[in-house]
Amino acid sequence: MFTYSFPCQDLSTQGLQKGLNPSTRSGLLWQIKRILENNLDNLPKVLLMENVKNLASQKFRGEFNNWINFLKTLGYKSKWKILNSADFGSSQNRQRVFMVSWLTNKKFEWPSTIKHNNNLKKILDFSHLPDEENLASKIFKYQLTSPRITNSRIKKSQIINFTKFNSENYIYYPDFFGPTLTASGANSRLKFLIQENYIREINFYEAFKYMGFTARDARKIYKTNLVQPKSIIFLAGNSISIEVLKALFEKIVLLLEKE
């Protein structure tokens, strides 16, 4: 099996949206084309791709289809779908495009979604309450809207006129689900109401747990002294939800066992 992705900056709604042109960062996809063409006698039986859901939007659908058609010339059948990690056991709403391509004549079946109650309490450390990280006094200077619950089971309050970046103007409540963690921007600094008068940003341990890893995994990276805590959060935001990968890998194994 060969897994791949490519930079999302030229595809994401917050990026430059230059598309998959070979000259763009997202155009690194075409290096995968080179790798496959150089290994025609030993092609992987299965390919697994992940990227932001905007890849499948109307704007980029033509370029995405060009890639699918190229894989077809190599003998691959492909199926893609937007999967939300919250549907597979995660407390995070994280929608991403996944595509499975395979060489056999067998049929690939997507994993089933599951119902669960793994809210933000599963990943937040309620004992971590350092005074210097408490944002309550800063945030409570502004007016907060009454909490509302979205269709994605996210409970949040808006901080009126807090910043000009809309996505940073929210605090989230632990008894529900949370939004997408990103590698940069406001959603790399998610703010949670830990206690009545205590609000803080997600820390790197929680960020790793939010992606399905363990605090122990985060600790191993921290102990290397190669990456600062803030950068560990960025690493997590660039990752893929473990819960979704596990469900996909189980289905891919079944596909390979059919041979």
Protein Blocks (a to p, Z undefined) as FASTA:
>chain_A
ZZddddfklmmmklnonojafkbmklmmmmmmmmmmmmmmlccfbdcddddfklmmmklm
mmmmmmmmmmmmnopacddddddfklnopabdcddddddddfbfbdcddddddddfbdfk
lmpcfkbccfklpcklmmmmpccddddddfkopacdddehkbmclklmcccdfkbccddd
dfedjklmcccdfblklccdddfklmmmmnopafklmmmmmmnomacfklmmmmmmmmcc
fklmmmmmmmmmmmmmmZZ
